[in-house]
Amino acid sequence: MRHYFIRQKQASRLTLFFAGWGMDEYPFMDCASSDSDLLVCYDYRSLDFDFTLLQGYREIRLIAWSMGVWAASVVLQDVELPFCERVALNGTMTPVDDRKGISEKVFEGTLLGLNEVTLEKFIRRMCLRKENLEAFLPKRPRRLVEELKEELQKIKEQVNFYAVPGFKWDKVVIGRDDLVFTAANQRNAWGGIEAEVIECDIPHYSEEMMKRLLCLSGI
C-alpha cells in the first residue's frame, strides 16, 4: 500500500482516507481541511500498512471509498485507534460478491479486458455526470494501466484469502446512482449492520461528496 500525506501546521487531527482501486493522491489533493492532516492511502497490491504514520494524533476520522472500504476494514479491524468517526462511501466489506459487492462476472470481465479504452469507459461510468467527469479528468490518477490490472488481480486474490472483516463503521453512504457498487448490493451488504445508513442521489464518484467528507464539512 502506498500513501500520501498533506500536513497542516501542528494538526492534532487526522483524516485517514482509503481511496478506491486505481487511485493515487492527485484526485484528492484539493480536499484537505485547514485544521486536519490528510493521509491518502491507495494501491492495494499489498495491504501492508505503516501504523507509525498514525502516531501522535488525538483524533482520527476514517473515510473509505469504493475498494477502500474493504481495504480499510481488513487493515484496521484489530487495531485500537482514536477514531472519532468512521464513514464508508459507495463500497462494501465484501467487494467481489454477486449480492453484496461487484458481481464476480463483472469483476472478472473488468480484470481480463482492462486496457486504455476500457479504463476510460470505467471512469465515465464512475463519474456518470458531465460536471463530475469534467472535475475529475484534470486531476485523474497518473498510474499505468498495467499497474492497475496487477492491483485488480491482487485484490481478487486477497479477497479470496482474507475472511470477511468485522470492522465497525459509524456511517455508510450509499449512492443511488452508483454503477460500480450498485445501490441494491450495497443495501444487501449493510443490512443488519449497526451503522447509520444514508442514501444520496450520487454516482460512484461524486466530487461534491468527496470534498464534503474529506474537508470535514459533513454529509
N, C-alpha and C positions, 0 to 999 in steps of 0.2 A: 504494500500500500504506500502511496505517495501522499505528501501533504504540502500545503502552502499556508504560511502564516501572514496575516495582516495585523500588525500590532499597533495599539494606541499607547499613549504615554501613561505608564503606571496603572494600567487597567487591572482591576481585580476580578473582572467578569470575563468569561469566555463563551463565545458562540461556537460550538463544535458542530460542524456541518459535514455530513456524509453525502456526497453528491452521487449522481446516477452513473450507470455504465457509460463509458466513452468520454467522460468529462475530464477536465483539468481545472485549473484555477481561473482561467480567463473569463468564463461567463459570470463569475461571481465577485470579481474584484471591485465592482462599484456598489456592492451590497453591504459593506461593513458599517457597523454602528460607530458613532463617535465616542461611546463610553464602554465599548467592549471589544476585546480582541476577537478575531475571526480565524478559525483554523479549518481550512477546506481539505477534506480527505477524499481521495479518488484512486482509481486504478486497482481493481480488486483481483488482479492476478495472484496476489498474495494478501492474506488477512493479517499479516504481522503488523502490530501497532506499537509505537513507542509511547508508553504511558508517561514517560518523564516530561513529555510535552504539556501535560495537564497539571503539573505540579505548581503550587503557589496560587491557584485561583480559588477565590472564596465561593464563587458561584459559576456553574456551568449550565448553559442552555443547549440542549441537544436538538438539532434539526436534521432529519434524514429524508431524502427524496429518492423515489424510484428504487433501484437496486441498493441504494444506500440504506434503506430501511432494513433489509435483510443483513447487509454487512455490519451495520451498527449493532443490530440485535445479537449477532454471533460474537462480535468482538467485545462488547460491553456487558454481556449478561451476567458474568460472575465477578464484576468489579464494583467496589464501593467508591462512588464519586459524589461530589456535592451538586447533584442535579437540582435545578430549580424548576425545570420544565423539560419534557421530552415529547417532541412532536414528529409524527410520521406523515409524510406527504406523498400521496399517489404511489404507494408501494405496499408490499406485504412481507411477512416473515417466511412466506412460502412462495418464492418468486417464480419458480417453474412448477406450475400446478394447473390442471385443467379447470378447476373450480375456484382456486384461491390465489391465482397469480397469472402469469403468462402461460398460455397453453403450451404443452410440450411440442406440439406440431409447429406452432408459430415460432417458438424459441429456436427449434432445430432448423427451421427454414431460414430464419434470420442469420443464424450462425453459418450455415452452408452457403448461403447466397450473398454474403456480405462483400461488397465492393464499393467503389466510389459512387456509383449510381444509386445503389440500394441504400447507402448511408444517407444520401441527400433525401431520398424518399422518407426514410425514417425520421429525419429531422423535421420534415414538413408535417408528418403525422404527429410528431411530438408537440410541435408548436400549434398546429392546426389553423390558427388565425393569422391573417396577414400582418397585423400590427405586432403580434408576438414574434413571428418569424423575422420581421424587419429589425426588431430589437435584439434578437439572438444572433443573427448571422454575423454582424460586425465583431462580435466577441466570442465566436464559436471556438471550441477546443482546437488545439494545434497538435493533434496526435495523428499518427499514421493509421490507415485502415488495417494494415497487417497487425498492428499492436492491439487495436480494438477487437479484432477477431480472436486473438490469443486471449484477451481478457474475458470475452464471452465464453470461450471454451473452458477456461479455468473456473469461471463462475459455475458453469454446469457441473464440473467435477466436484467442486466444493459443496454445492447444494446437495449433491448425492452423498457426500462424505459426512457432513455435519447433521446432527439431529435438528429438528425444528427448534429454534431458540425459544426460551421462555422469558424473554426480556419484557419488562413492563413499560408501556407507553402511556403518557398522560392524555395526549390529544392525537386524534387521527383525522387527517383532512383528505376527503375523497373528492376527486374531480369528476363531475357527472359527464364531462365530455372527453374523458381520458380514453384514447385509442390504444394505449400500450398496456397498462394495468386497467382493465375495464372496471367501471363503477360496480357492476354486478359482482365481479370476482373480488373486488375489494370489500364489498359488503359481506360476502361469504366468509372472507378471511377474518374480518374483525367482529363478526357476530359472536356475542357472548364474552368478548374481551372487556375488561374493566378499564375503559378509556372513554373520554368524551369524543364522540364521532361527529364531525362537521362536514356537511356536503356543500360544495360550491360549484358554480357553473364555470369551471375552468378545464382546459385540456391538460395533457400530461405535464407540459412545461408551461408555466404562467409567469411571465416577467413581473407582473404586479404582485402576485402571491409570494414569489421568491424574495422580493425586496421587503415586503411586509414582514415575513418571517425572519429573515436574516438581519434586518435593521431594527429588530425588537419593537416594532410598532404594533405587533399582534395581528390576529386574524379578524 
